[in-house]
């Protein structure tokens, strides 16, 4: 008897166990009319019902990047762009970039996401994945300086750590390229001035803040390289 999350992937309802688990835990999957757990064992006679499987079969980052891009007139990620995604997690940013028609390389340190990320890279020829620590990887091994149209950084670290990564990889951006930072703290204009100053020192301009959810300790800084 297979687990429910594995069964959903095997039957083609979801592309990964991560997205299957999220759908189950959020109550979008029922077994015999009752809420279930990812570990629920399934037999042939069970009735499994899935609500809106297509929209659920995407990591949460997909919707996040879509909203960020649309907030800027869909000009951040465009068809043909070259993108580096630092902190790929389950691959939501990678999937969004691929759907738009951009080429994207993801960097992820956690082995938890390796299976999902390699599956995404295997299905999308314009996507690749590097498993490693972005704080220690040499940027020039990813691509030559001045190559990127977009640099996305969404890593679970301090605001200072996020800025450190921006400083480390900003050389890879073209002039006029976009930088999108996920800052893992509450948004307060007065407390973000230091981040703005550091970005200016790195050669970024037109920095804007974007809050996607007032209930989450996270906001985004979007800038362009001079």
Residue, then its C-alpha position, 0 to 999 in steps of 0.5 A: x500500500x503506497x503512501x498518499x503523497x507518493x501515490x499522487x506523484x506516481x499517478x501523475x497528479x503532482x510532479x513532486x512529493x513536496x507539492x503533493x504534501x503541501x496540497x494534502x496538508x492544506x486540505x485540498x486532497x481527501x480520501x473517501x471524503x475525509x481529510x488525509x495525511x501525506x503518510x496515509x496508505x492508499x488501497x485500490x478501493x479508496x476514493x481520492x479527490x483532488x481540488x484544482x490539482x493543476x494550480x496546486x502543482x507548483x511550489x509557492x515561489x512560482x506565485x511569488x515571482x509572478x506577483x513581483x514580476x507583474x508589479x513591475x509591468x512584467x519587465x523583470x523576467x522576460x522571454x530570452x532573459x538569463x536569470x540566476x536564482x539563489x535559494x531555489x528551494x522547491x523550484x518555484x522561481x525556476x518554473x516561473x522563469x521557464x514558463x516565461x521563456x527565460x533561461x534560469x540557473x538555480x543554486x540550492x544548498x538543502x538536500x531536501x529539495x535536490x530530487x524536485x530540482x533535478x526533476x525540474x531541470x530534467x523537464x525544462x531544457x532552459x533550466x539548470x541546477x547547482x547544489x551547493x552553498x551560495x556563500x562559498x561558491x565562486x560566482x565566476x563558475x556560474x557564468x561570466x561577469x556581465x551575463x545576467x539579466x536578473x539576479x534573484x536572491x531568496x535565502x533563509x538568512x539575516x538581512x545582512x546575509x542577503x546583502x552579502x550574497x548580493x555583493x558577492x554575485x552582483x558582478x554577474x549582472x549586466x548594466x541595467x540588470x534587475x536585482x530582487x532580494x527577499x529580506x527576511x524581516x518585517x518592513x519598516x522604512x526607517x530600518x531598511x535605510x541601511x540596506x538601501x545605502x549598501x545597494x547604492x554603494x554596490x551600484x544599484x539604483x531605483x530601489x523599491x520595496x514590495x510587501x506581498x504579505x503583511x502576515x509574513x516576516x518578509x519583504x522584497x527589494x527590487x533594484x537595477x544595476x547602473 
